[in-house]
Amino acid sequence: SYFINPDMMNWIRSVDLVLMVVLGGTANLFGPILGTMAFLLGEHILSSLWVHWHLIFGSFLFFSVFFLRGGLSRFFFRNRFIS
């Protein structure tokens, strides 16, 4: 059996969750799922390649928030879903 301690949910984890949703987009159900996958895969791959992976990952998040209006789901599924 697993136990989730309330101390595990700090403000940094809350920011991670919000960034996952914003990265994926909020227009449909696939946005947060896609954002979570991209966030976790990016974090895992970059952290295994370089010690200062936060620099690249933060830059990617910054540019995706400002230049990908609607998130990754809108970028990949432009006209496939009705929002």
N, CA, C and O atoms as a printed pandas DataFrame, in Angstrom:
     atom_number atom_name residue_name chain_id  residue_number  x_coord  y_coord  z_coord
0              1         N          SER        A               1    0.835   -1.173    0.000
1              2        CA          SER        A               1    0.000    0.000    0.000
2              3         C          SER        A               1    0.888    1.248    0.000
3              4         O          SER        A               1    1.956    1.275    0.613
4              5         N          TYR        A               2    0.431    2.242   -0.681
5              6        CA          TYR        A               2    1.172    3.488   -0.807
6              7         C          TYR        A               2    0.520    4.575    0.028
7              8         O          TYR        A               2   -0.694    4.589    0.228
8              9         N          PHE        A               3    1.347    5.474    0.506
9             10        CA          PHE        A               3    0.854    6.596    1.299
10            11         C          PHE        A               3    1.414    7.879    0.724
11            12         O          PHE        A               3    2.620    7.992    0.507
12            13         N          ILE        A               4    0.560    8.832    0.478
13            14        CA          ILE        A               4    0.983   10.140   -0.010
14            15         C          ILE        A               4    0.934   11.106    1.161
15            16         O          ILE        A               4   -0.130   11.418    1.695
16            17         N          ASN        A               5    2.092   11.562    1.537
17            18        CA          ASN        A               5    2.218   12.481    2.645
18            19         C          ASN        A               5    1.851   13.894    2.176
19            20         O          ASN        A               5    2.266   14.289    1.087
20            21         N          PRO        A               6    1.095   14.660    2.949
21            22        CA          PRO        A               6    0.765   16.022    2.542
22            23         C          PRO        A               6    1.988   16.918    2.337
23            24         O          PRO        A               6    1.915   17.915    1.619
24            25         N          ASP        A               7    3.104   16.566    2.961
25            26        CA          ASP        A               7    4.320   17.356    2.763
26            27         C          ASP        A               7    4.867   17.227    1.339
27            28         O          ASP        A               7    5.668   18.055    0.907
28            29         N          MET        A               8    4.442   16.202    0.618
29            30        CA          MET        A               8    4.915   16.019   -0.750
30            31         C          MET        A               8    4.308   17.058   -1.700
31            32         O          MET        A               8    4.862   17.318   -2.767
32            33         N          MET        A               9    3.184   17.646   -1.320
33            34        CA          MET        A               9    2.502   18.618   -2.168
34            35         C          MET        A               9    2.886   20.024   -1.731
35            36         O          MET        A               9    2.132   20.688   -1.020
36            37         N          ASN        A              10    4.055   20.472   -2.155
37            38        CA          ASN        A              10    4.504   21.816   -1.812
38            39         C          ASN        A              10    4.209   22.763   -2.973
39            40         O          ASN        A              10    3.623   22.346   -3.972
40            41         N          TRP        A              11    4.598   23.999   -2.859
41            42        CA          TRP        A              11    4.258   24.992   -3.880
42            43         C          TRP        A              11    4.980   24.723   -5.195
43            44         O          TRP        A              11    4.478   25.102   -6.253
44            45         N          ILE        A              12    6.132   24.086   -5.158
45            46        CA          ILE        A              12    6.845   23.793   -6.406
46            47         C          ILE        A              12    6.068   22.761   -7.219
47            48         O          ILE        A              12    5.966   22.891   -8.439
48            49         N          ARG        A              13    5.530   21.756   -6.572
49            50        CA          ARG        A              13    4.723   20.747   -7.276
50            51         C          ARG        A              13    3.452   21.382   -7.825
51            52         O          ARG        A              13    2.996   21.001   -8.904
52            53         N          SER        A              14    2.876   22.330   -7.117
53            54        CA          SER        A              14    1.691   23.030   -7.613
54            55         C          SER        A              14    2.007   23.817   -8.879
55            56         O          SER        A              14    1.206   23.840   -9.813
56            57         N          VAL        A              15    3.159   24.455   -8.912
57            58        CA          VAL        A              15    3.577   25.196  -10.109
58            59         C          VAL        A              15    3.805   24.231  -11.261
59            60         O          VAL        A              15    3.447   24.534  -12.400
60            61         N          ASP        A              16    4.391   23.081  -10.984
61            62        CA          ASP        A              16    4.585   22.072  -12.025
62            63         C          ASP        A              16    3.252   21.654  -12.637
63            64         O          ASP        A              16    3.141   21.528  -13.857
64            65         N          LEU        A              17    2.250   21.441  -11.803
65            66        CA          LEU        A              17    0.936   21.027  -12.304
66            67         C          LEU        A              17    0.296   22.107  -13.171
67            68         O          LEU        A              17   -0.296   21.802  -14.206
68            69         N          VAL        A              18    0.409   23.352  -12.760
69            70        CA          VAL        A              18   -0.146   24.450  -13.557
70            71         C          VAL        A              18    0.604   24.574  -14.884
71            72         O          VAL        A              18   -0.018   24.795  -15.923
72            73         N          LEU        A              19    1.926   24.434  -14.862
73            74        CA          LEU        A              19    2.700   24.503  -16.091
74            75         C          LEU        A              19    2.365   23.365  -17.051
75            76         O          LEU        A              19    2.379   23.563  -18.266
76            77         N          MET        A              20    2.068   22.190  -16.531
77            78        CA          MET        A              20    1.670   21.078  -17.385
78            79         C          MET        A              20    0.389   21.402  -18.139
79            80         O          MET        A              20    0.277   21.125  -19.333
80            81         N          VAL        A              21   -0.570   21.985  -17.443
81            82        CA          VAL        A              21   -1.848   22.331  -18.076
82            83         C          VAL        A              21   -1.660   23.467  -19.075
83            84         O          VAL        A              21   -2.201   23.407  -20.179
84            85         N          VAL        A              22   -0.919   24.479  -18.717
85            86        CA          VAL        A              22   -0.698   25.621  -19.612
86            87         C          VAL        A              22    0.098   25.194  -20.842
87            88         O          VAL        A              22   -0.183   25.645  -21.953
88            89         N          LEU        A              23    1.074   24.338  -20.651
89            90        CA          LEU        A              23    1.881   23.865  -21.767
90            91         C          LEU        A              23    1.039   23.080  -22.763
91            92         O          LEU        A              23    1.215   23.224  -23.973
92            93         N          GLY        A              24    0.138   22.264  -22.271
93            94        CA          GLY        A              24   -0.703   21.469  -23.161
94            95         C          GLY        A              24   -1.863   22.233  -23.749
95            96         O          GLY        A              24   -2.283   21.947  -24.870
96            97         N          GLY        A              25   -2.382   23.180  -23.035
97            98        CA          GLY        A              25   -3.538   23.934  -23.500
98            99         C          GLY        A              25   -4.780   23.533  -22.727
99           100         O          GLY        A              25   -4.878   22.415  -22.222
100          101         N          THR        A              26   -5.717   24.446  -22.640
101          102        CA          THR        A              26   -6.922   24.197  -21.847
102          103         C          THR        A              26   -8.180   24.090  -22.685
103          104         O          THR        A              26   -9.276   24.014  -22.130
104          105         N          ALA        A              27   -8.058   24.080  -24.013
105          106        CA          ALA        A              27   -9.240   24.098  -24.866
106          107         C          ALA        A              27   -9.965   22.758  -24.905
107          108         O          ALA        A              27  -11.179   22.726  -25.106
108          109         N          ASN        A              28   -9.257   21.665  -24.720
109          110        CA          ASN        A              28   -9.894   20.353  -24.749
110          111         C          ASN        A              28   -9.227   19.425  -23.741
111          112         O          ASN        A              28   -8.284   19.818  -23.055
112          113         N          LEU        A              29   -9.717   18.203  -23.656
113          114        CA          LEU        A              29   -9.214   17.244  -22.686
114          115         C          LEU        A              29   -7.795   16.784  -23.001
115          116         O          LEU        A              29   -7.038   16.453  -22.088
116          117         N          PHE        A              30   -7.425   16.758  -24.279
117          118        CA          PHE        A              30   -6.115   16.254  -24.668
118          119         C          PHE        A              30   -4.987   17.230  -24.328
119          120         O          PHE        A              30   -3.827   16.821  -24.269
120          121         N          GLY        A              31   -5.290   18.482  -24.108
121          122        CA          GLY        A              31   -4.272   19.475  -23.796
122          123         C          GLY        A              31   -3.494   19.184  -22.528
123          124         O          GLY        A              31   -2.269   19.072  -22.581
124          125         N          PRO        A              32   -4.164   19.056  -21.384
125          126        CA          PRO        A              32   -3.425   18.746  -20.160
126          127         C          PRO        A              32   -2.704   17.397  -20.207
127          128         O          PRO        A              32   -1.635   17.248  -19.615
128          129         N          ILE        A              33   -3.275   16.425  -20.900
129          130        CA          ILE        A              33   -2.609   15.125  -21.033
130          131         C          ILE        A              33   -1.334   15.271  -21.850
131          132         O          ILE        A              33   -0.285   14.749  -21.471
132          133         N          LEU        A              34   -1.425   15.976  -22.966
133          134        CA          LEU        A              34   -0.253   16.213  -23.813
134          135         C          LEU        A              34    0.783   17.066  -23.092
135          136         O          LEU        A              34    1.982   16.818  -23.215
136          137         N          GLY        A              35    0.337   18.059  -22.350
137          138        CA          GLY        A              35    1.243   18.898  -21.587
138          139         C          GLY        A              35    1.971   18.133  -20.499
139          140         O          GLY        A              35    3.154   18.369  -20.257
140          141         N          THR        A              36    1.270   17.216  -19.840
141          142        CA          THR        A              36    1.899   16.397  -18.806
142          143         C          THR        A              36    2.952   15.484  -19.407
143          144         O          THR        A              36    4.044   15.332  -18.859
144          145         N          MET        A              37    2.612   14.871  -20.548
145          146        CA          MET        A              37    3.591   13.997  -21.210
146          147         C          MET        A              37    4.818   14.778  -21.647
147          148         O          MET        A              37    5.945   14.326  -21.439
148          149         N          ALA        A              38    4.617   15.940  -22.249
149          150        CA          ALA        A              38    5.746   16.749  -22.720
150          151         C          ALA        A              38    6.592   17.238  -21.547
151          152         O          ALA        A              38    7.821   17.244  -21.620
152          153         N          PHE        A              39    5.939   17.642  -20.483
153          154        CA          PHE        A              39    6.656   18.148  -19.309
154          155         C          PHE        A              39    7.513   17.050  -18.681
155          156         O          PHE        A              39    8.700   17.256  -18.431
156          157         N          LEU        A              40    6.921   15.896  -18.429
157          158        CA          LEU        A              40    7.649   14.814  -17.770
158          159         C          LEU        A              40    8.744   14.225  -18.658
159          160         O          LEU        A              40    9.838   13.929  -18.176
160          161         N          LEU        A              41    8.460   14.053  -19.947
161          162        CA          LEU        A              41    9.480   13.548  -20.865
162          163         C          LEU        A              41   10.626   14.544  -21.020
163          164         O          LEU        A              41   11.794   14.156  -21.013
164          165         N          GLY        A              42   10.295   15.815  -21.159
165          166        CA          GLY        A              42   11.335   16.833  -21.277
166          167         C          GLY        A              42   12.198   16.909  -20.040
167          168         O          GLY        A              42   13.421   17.026  -20.127
168          169         N          GLU        A              43   11.561   16.843  -18.895
169          170        CA          GLU        A              43   12.299   16.880  -17.631
170          171         C          GLU        A              43   13.220   15.666  -17.496
171          172         O          GLU        A              43   14.369   15.797  -17.075
172          173         N          HIS        A              44   12.719   14.503  -17.848
173          174        CA          HIS        A              44   13.506   13.273  -17.721
174          175         C          HIS        A              44   14.670   13.233  -18.714
175          176         O          HIS        A              44   15.794   12.894  -18.341
176          177         N          ILE        A              45   14.407   13.572  -19.958
177          178        CA          ILE        A              45   15.451   13.510  -20.985
178          179         C          ILE        A              45   16.523   14.562  -20.746
179          180         O          ILE        A              45   17.714   14.257  -20.788
180          181         N          LEU        A              46   16.110   15.794  -20.495
181          182        CA          LEU        A              46   17.097   16.854  -20.297
182          183         C          LEU        A              46   17.910   16.660  -19.021
183          184         O          LEU        A              46   19.101   16.971  -18.999
184          185         N          SER        A              47   17.292   16.154  -17.967
185          186        CA          SER        A              47   18.043   15.962  -16.724
186          187         C          SER        A              47   19.069   14.841  -16.848
187          188         O          SER        A              47   20.061   14.827  -16.119
188          189         N          SER        A              48   18.842   13.908  -17.758
189          190        CA          SER        A              48   19.830   12.849  -17.957
190          191         C          SER        A              48   20.974   13.303  -18.859
191          192         O          SER        A              48   22.035   12.679  -18.867
192          193         N          LEU        A              49   20.774   14.382  -19.620
193          194        CA          LEU        A              49   21.808   14.849  -20.543
194          195         C          LEU        A              49   22.729   15.908  -19.952
195          196         O          LEU        A              49   23.922   15.939  -20.254
196          197         N          TRP        A              50   22.170   16.783  -19.103
197          198        CA          TRP        A              50   22.943   17.938  -18.679
198          199         C          TRP        A              50   22.577   18.307  -17.242
199          200         O          TRP        A              50   21.418   18.190  -16.843
200          201         N          VAL        A              51   23.547   18.743  -16.481
201          202        CA          VAL        A              51   23.304   19.107  -15.084
202          203         C          VAL        A              51   22.434   20.364  -14.987
203          204         O          VAL        A              51   21.578   20.458  -14.107
204          205         N          HIS        A              52   22.643   21.306  -15.863
205          206        CA          HIS        A              52   21.891   22.569  -15.842
206          207         C          HIS        A              52   20.705   22.519  -16.807
207          208         O          HIS        A              52   20.502   23.436  -17.603
208          209         N          TRP        A              53   19.939   21.456  -16.728
209          210        CA          TRP        A              53   18.828   21.252  -17.642
210          211         C          TRP        A              53   17.692   22.239  -17.410
211          212         O          TRP        A              53   16.878   22.453  -18.308
212          213         N          HIS        A              54   17.617   22.844  -16.232
213          214        CA          HIS        A              54   16.560   23.821  -15.945
214          215         C          HIS        A              54   16.630   25.026  -16.882
215          216         O          HIS        A              54   15.603   25.629  -17.196
216          217         N          LEU        A              55   17.807   25.369  -17.319
217          218        CA          LEU        A              55   17.996   26.512  -18.219
218          219         C          LEU        A              55   17.297   26.277  -19.557
219          220         O          LEU        A              55   16.569   27.145  -20.041
220          221         N          ILE        A              56   17.514   25.125  -20.144
221          222        CA          ILE        A              56   16.888   24.807  -21.430
222          223         C          ILE        A              56   15.392   24.583  -21.254
223          224         O          ILE        A              56   14.590   25.064  -22.054
224          225         N          PHE        A              57   15.022   23.863  -20.220
225          226        CA          PHE        A              57   13.618   23.549  -20.002
226          227         C          PHE        A              57   12.801   24.796  -19.685
227          228         O          PHE        A              57   11.678   24.951  -20.164
228          229         N          GLY        A              58   13.366   25.670  -18.884
229          230        CA          GLY        A              58   12.679   26.931  -18.578
230          231         C          GLY        A              58   12.513   27.809  -19.803
231          232         O          GLY        A              58   11.475   28.448  -19.976
232          233         N          SER        A              59   13.528   27.845  -20.653
233          234        CA          SER        A              59   13.431   28.614  -21.897
234          235         C          SER        A              59   12.350   28.044  -22.803
235          236         O          SER        A              59   11.585   28.794  -23.409
236          237         N          PHE        A              60   12.285   26.708  -22.899
237          238        CA          PHE        A              60   11.240   26.064  -23.690
238          239         C          PHE        A              60    9.853   26.408  -23.152
239          240         O          PHE        A              60    8.950   26.718  -23.929
240          241         N          LEU        A              61    9.677   26.356  -21.846
241          242        CA          LEU        A              61    8.376   26.694  -21.257
242          243         C          LEU        A              61    8.022   28.157  -21.491
243          244         O          LEU        A              61    6.876   28.483  -21.799
244          245         N          PHE        A              62    9.008   29.037  -21.344
245          246        CA          PHE        A              62    8.772   30.468  -21.566
246          247         C          PHE        A              62    8.301   30.728  -22.996
247          248         O          PHE        A              62    7.295   31.405  -23.208
248          249         N          PHE        A              63    9.024   30.193  -23.970
249          250        CA          PHE        A              63    8.664   30.448  -25.366
250          251         C          PHE        A              63    7.369   29.747  -25.771
251          252         O          PHE        A              63    6.622   30.260  -26.604
252          253         N          SER        A              64    7.100   28.586  -25.193
253          254        CA          SER        A              64    5.851   27.919  -25.542
254          255         C          SER        A              64    4.642   28.664  -24.981
255          256         O          SER        A              64    3.589   28.689  -25.619
256          257         N          VAL        A              65    4.771   29.268  -23.808
257          258        CA          VAL        A              65    3.659   30.021  -23.243
258          259         C          VAL        A              65    3.397   31.289  -24.046
259          260         O          VAL        A              65    2.242   31.657  -24.256
260          261         N          PHE        A              66    4.458   31.963  -24.498
261          262        CA          PHE        A              66    4.270   33.222  -25.202
262          263         C          PHE        A              66    4.016   33.077  -26.697
263          264         O          PHE        A              66    3.393   33.954  -27.295
264          265         N          PHE        A              67    4.480   31.998  -27.315
265          266        CA          PHE        A              67    4.346   31.883  -28.762
266          267         C          PHE        A              67    3.426   30.760  -29.223
267          268         O          PHE        A              67    3.045   30.741  -30.394
268          269         N          LEU        A              68    3.060   29.842  -28.371
269          270        CA          LEU        A              68    2.121   28.784  -28.730
270          271         C          LEU        A              68    0.786   29.064  -28.060
271          272         O          LEU        A              68    0.441   28.433  -27.061
272          273         N          ARG        A              69    0.054   29.986  -28.596
273          274        CA          ARG        A              69   -1.260   30.313  -28.028
274          275         C          ARG        A              69   -2.164   29.096  -28.136
275          276         O          ARG        A              69   -2.352   28.559  -29.228
276          277         N          GLY        A              70   -2.710   28.668  -27.048
277          278        CA          GLY        A              70   -3.544   27.482  -27.025
278          279         C          GLY        A              70   -2.785   26.227  -26.655
279          280         O          GLY        A              70   -3.384   25.157  -26.550
280          281         N          GLY        A              71   -1.496   26.329  -26.458
281          282        CA          GLY        A              71   -0.693   25.203  -26.011
282          283         C          GLY        A              71   -0.316   24.235  -27.106
283          284         O          GLY        A              71   -0.562   24.470  -28.289
284          285         N          LEU        A              72    0.282   23.152  -26.688
285          286        CA          LEU        A              72    0.740   22.135  -27.638
286          287         C          LEU        A              72   -0.415   21.429  -28.332
287          288         O          LEU        A              72   -0.278   21.011  -29.482
288          289         N          SER        A              73   -1.548   21.288  -27.655
289          290        CA          SER        A              73   -2.689   20.606  -28.281
290          291         C          SER        A              73   -3.203   21.384  -29.482
291          292         O          SER        A              73   -3.595   20.782  -30.482
292          293         N          ARG        A              74   -3.207   22.685  -29.406
293          294        CA          ARG        A              74   -3.643   23.485  -30.546
294          295         C          ARG        A              74   -2.609   23.444  -31.666
295          296         O          ARG        A              74   -2.967   23.503  -32.842
296          297         N          PHE        A              75   -1.339   23.344  -31.311
297          298        CA          PHE        A              75   -0.273   23.256  -32.316
298          299         C          PHE        A              75   -0.348   21.934  -33.075
299          300         O          PHE        A              75   -0.195   21.918  -34.297
300          301         N          PHE        A              76   -0.582   20.829  -32.371
301          302        CA          PHE        A              76   -0.610   19.519  -33.017
302          303         C          PHE        A              76   -1.960   19.165  -33.623
303          304         O          PHE        A              76   -2.014   18.516  -34.668
304          305         N          PHE        A              77   -3.045   19.577  -32.988
305          306        CA          PHE        A              77   -4.382   19.232  -33.455
306          307         C          PHE        A              77   -5.133   20.489  -33.866
307          308         O          PHE        A              77   -6.162   20.813  -33.274
308          309         N          ARG        A              78   -4.642   21.190  -34.857
309          310        CA          ARG        A              78   -5.213   22.484  -35.241
310          311         C          ARG        A              78   -6.695   22.412  -35.576
311          312         O          ARG        A              78   -7.496   23.115  -34.959
312          313         N          ASN        A              79   -7.076   21.587  -36.530
313          314        CA          ASN        A              79   -8.465   21.576  -36.991
314          315         C          ASN        A              79   -9.142   20.240  -36.741
315          316         O          ASN        A              79  -10.202   19.980  -37.312
316          317         N          ARG        A              80   -8.577   19.401  -35.922
317          318        CA          ARG        A              80   -9.143   18.073  -35.720
318          319         C          ARG        A              80  -10.240   18.040  -34.671
319          320         O          ARG        A              80  -11.118   17.179  -34.719
320          321         N          PHE        A              81  -10.202   18.957  -33.735
321          322        CA          PHE        A              81  -11.194   18.976  -32.659
322          323         C          PHE        A              81  -11.931   20.304  -32.661
323          324         O          PHE        A              81  -11.377   21.354  -32.987
324          325         N          ILE        A              82  -13.164   20.222  -32.296
325          326        CA          ILE        A              82  -13.944   21.447  -32.139
326          327         C          ILE        A              82  -13.825   21.891  -30.698
327          328         O          ILE        A              82  -14.184   21.150  -29.782
328          329         N          SER        A              83  -13.322   23.100  -30.491
329          330        CA          SER        A              83  -13.116   23.599  -29.121
330          331         C          SER        A              83  -14.255   24.466  -28.701
331          332         O          SER        A              83  -14.262   24.978  -27.581
